[in-house]
Amino acid sequence: MVNRLYILLTLFLLINLNGQAQITFPYIEGACPFECCQFGRWITRSPLDVYNKEGDTSSLLFNICPGDTLTALNGYLHITRPGLVVVKKTIDTLQIGDTLLVLGYFGEGTYSAYYKKSEITVTAFWPDPYYAESSDDSTYAGRMLVSPQMTWWVNIEDRHARKGWIRLVNRESYGMSFNEQIEGMDSCDPPPPNQQLKLTK
């Protein structure tokens, strides 16, 4: 039953996207995509693969070992699948039954979204879909039917002056976090040495 539901939702997404010529996927935003995010000097506590081109894993340049430092120069958020939110209660200009495509994450519960062929910024008015089935979401104005899939590509330079791109896949259905342990990217919560960085939502 669940698999069938997701198939139907995927088809719904594809049908709607076909009628929205102004947007294609992967949708790319220049971003440091969470609250207190910062570029600059990072220390990795996980091994990292460094690629030649943004968005392309076919050309591996080199690896960065745990404990190495690197400089993050800039980054781009690739939205490979948009989220789908349906409006349950009227909120601002959104009416009951409206749908919007959720794109990138800005931090503090704020997302970019696509609504009626225009990009807008919204603060999440839906619960975390991971917990929605087991909690009361009647107080929320919306419900997320499909979670967005996002990958953050960061242009870096290592201590040997080699440059390339690292790939950080978002693991959250609400907010942003990664499996990789990297210190220095969150200016709000600098962790002690050798301690895993935990990003806030």
C-alpha positions as CSV (number, residue, x, y, z in Angstrom):
1,M,0.0,0.0,0.0
2,V,2.8,2.4,0.9
3,N,4.8,1.7,-2.2
4,R,1.7,2.2,-4.3
5,L,1.1,5.6,-2.6
6,Y,4.6,6.7,-3.4
7,I,4.3,5.6,-7.0
8,L,1.1,7.7,-7.4
9,L,2.7,10.7,-5.7
10,T,5.7,10.4,-8.0
11,L,3.5,10.3,-11.0
12,F,1.6,13.4,-9.7
13,L,4.9,15.2,-9.3
14,L,6.0,14.4,-12.9
15,I,2.7,15.4,-14.4
16,N,2.8,18.8,-12.6
17,L,6.4,19.4,-13.4
18,N,5.7,18.8,-17.1
19,G,3.4,21.8,-17.0
20,Q,5.9,24.1,-15.3
21,A,8.5,24.8,-18.0
22,Q,10.3,27.4,-15.9
23,I,11.8,24.9,-13.6
24,T,13.9,21.8,-14.2
25,F,15.7,19.3,-12.0
26,P,18.2,19.0,-10.5
27,Y,17.4,22.5,-9.4
28,I,20.5,24.3,-8.2
29,E,20.8,27.1,-5.7
30,G,23.9,28.9,-4.5
31,A,23.7,28.2,-0.8
32,C,25.2,27.7,2.6
33,P,22.1,25.8,3.5
34,F,21.4,25.9,7.2
35,E,21.4,28.3,10.1
36,C,24.9,29.5,11.1
37,C,26.4,27.9,8.0
38,Q,29.8,29.3,7.1
39,F,32.5,28.7,4.5
40,G,36.2,29.0,5.4
41,R,38.4,26.7,7.4
42,W,36.9,23.3,8.1
43,I,38.4,20.2,9.8
44,T,37.0,16.8,8.6
45,R,36.5,13.9,11.0
46,S,35.4,11.7,8.2
47,P,37.1,10.6,5.0
48,L,35.9,12.7,2.0
49,D,36.0,12.1,-1.7
50,V,36.9,15.1,-3.8
51,Y,35.6,15.3,-7.4
52,N,36.7,17.2,-10.4
53,K,33.3,18.7,-11.3
54,E,30.3,19.9,-9.3
55,G,27.5,17.4,-9.7
56,D,29.7,14.7,-11.3
57,T,30.9,11.7,-9.3
58,S,32.5,10.0,-12.3
59,S,35.9,11.8,-11.9
60,L,37.5,11.3,-8.5
61,L,40.5,13.6,-8.0
62,F,41.7,12.8,-4.5
63,N,40.7,11.9,-1.0
64,I,40.8,13.9,2.3
65,C,41.7,12.0,5.4
66,P,40.1,12.4,8.9
67,G,41.9,15.2,10.8
68,D,42.9,17.1,7.6
69,T,42.0,20.8,7.2
70,L,40.4,22.3,4.2
71,T,39.1,25.6,3.0
72,A,35.4,25.7,1.8
73,L,35.2,28.3,-0.9
74,N,31.5,28.2,-2.0
75,G,28.7,25.7,-2.4
76,Y,25.6,24.9,-4.4
77,L,22.6,23.0,-3.3
78,H,21.3,20.5,-5.8
79,I,17.6,19.6,-5.4
80,T,17.3,16.3,-7.2
81,R,13.7,15.8,-6.1
82,P,11.3,18.5,-4.9
83,G,9.2,18.0,-1.8
84,L,5.4,18.1,-2.2
85,V,3.2,19.9,0.3
86,V,-0.5,20.2,0.3
87,V,-2.3,23.1,2.1
88,K,-4.9,22.0,4.6
89,K,-5.8,25.4,6.1
90,T,-5.7,28.8,4.4
91,I,-2.4,30.6,5.3
92,D,-1.4,33.9,3.8
93,T,-2.1,33.6,0.0
94,L,-2.2,29.8,0.1
95,Q,-5.6,28.3,-0.1
96,I,-6.9,24.9,1.0
97,G,-6.0,22.3,-1.6
98,D,-3.1,24.2,-3.1
99,T,0.1,22.4,-3.5
100,L,3.7,23.7,-3.6
101,L,7.0,22.2,-4.5
102,V,9.6,22.5,-1.7
103,L,13.1,23.2,-3.0
104,G,16.1,24.3,-1.0
105,Y,16.6,24.8,2.8
106,F,17.8,28.2,4.2
107,G,17.8,27.3,7.9
108,E,15.5,28.1,10.9
109,G,12.7,26.1,9.2
110,T,12.7,28.3,6.1
111,Y,12.6,26.9,2.6
112,S,12.4,28.1,-1.0
113,A,9.4,26.7,-2.8
114,Y,7.7,26.8,-6.2
115,Y,4.1,27.9,-6.2
116,K,2.0,28.8,-9.3
117,K,5.1,29.0,-11.5
118,S,6.9,31.4,-9.1
119,E,9.6,30.9,-6.6
120,I,8.7,32.0,-3.0
121,T,10.2,31.7,0.5
122,V,8.1,30.0,3.1
123,T,8.5,29.0,6.8
124,A,7.5,25.4,7.2
125,F,3.8,25.2,8.1
126,W,3.9,21.4,8.0
127,P,5.3,18.9,10.6
128,D,8.3,16.7,10.1
129,P,7.0,14.0,7.8
130,Y,9.1,11.4,9.6
131,Y,6.9,11.8,12.7
132,A,3.7,12.9,11.0
133,E,2.1,9.4,11.0
134,S,2.5,9.0,14.8
135,S,1.7,12.5,16.0
136,D,-1.2,14.9,15.9
137,D,-0.7,17.2,12.9
138,S,-4.1,18.8,13.1
139,T,-2.6,22.1,14.2
140,Y,-0.5,22.5,11.1
141,A,-1.7,24.3,8.0
142,G,0.0,21.8,5.6
143,R,1.2,18.3,5.2
144,M,4.3,17.1,3.3
145,L,3.5,14.2,1.1
146,V,6.9,13.8,-0.4
147,S,10.2,14.9,1.2
148,P,12.7,16.8,-0.9
149,Q,16.1,15.2,-1.8
150,M,19.0,17.6,-1.6
151,T,22.8,17.3,-2.1
152,W,25.2,20.0,-1.1
153,W,28.2,20.4,-3.4
154,V,31.0,22.4,-1.8
155,N,34.0,23.8,-3.7
156,I,37.1,23.2,-1.5
157,E,40.9,23.6,-1.4
158,D,43.0,21.3,0.7
159,R,46.2,22.1,2.5
160,H,48.2,21.1,-0.6
161,A,46.4,23.8,-2.6
162,R,44.5,21.2,-4.6
163,K,40.9,22.2,-5.5
164,G,37.8,20.2,-6.2
165,W,34.2,19.4,-5.0
166,I,32.9,17.4,-2.1
167,R,29.4,15.9,-2.0
168,L,27.3,16.1,1.1
169,V,23.9,14.4,1.0
170,N,21.2,15.7,3.2
171,R,19.9,12.8,5.4
172,E,16.9,14.7,7.0
173,S,13.3,14.9,5.9
174,Y,13.0,18.2,7.8
175,G,16.0,20.5,8.0
176,M,19.6,19.7,7.0
177,S,22.2,17.3,8.3
178,F,24.9,15.0,6.9
179,N,26.5,11.7,7.8
180,E,30.0,13.3,7.4
181,Q,31.5,14.7,10.5
182,I,33.0,18.1,9.7
183,E,34.0,20.8,12.2
184,G,33.9,24.5,11.4
185,M,30.9,24.7,9.0
186,D,28.5,25.7,11.9
187,S,29.5,29.0,13.5
188,C,26.8,28.7,16.2
189,D,28.1,25.5,17.7
190,P,31.8,25.0,17.4
191,P,32.4,21.5,18.8
192,P,35.5,20.5,20.9
193,P,38.2,18.7,19.0
194,N,37.5,15.1,17.9
195,Q,33.8,15.5,18.7
196,Q,31.1,15.1,16.0
197,L,29.5,18.2,14.6
198,K,25.7,18.1,15.1
199,L,23.8,20.5,12.9
200,T,20.7,22.1,14.3
201,K,17.5,22.2,12.4
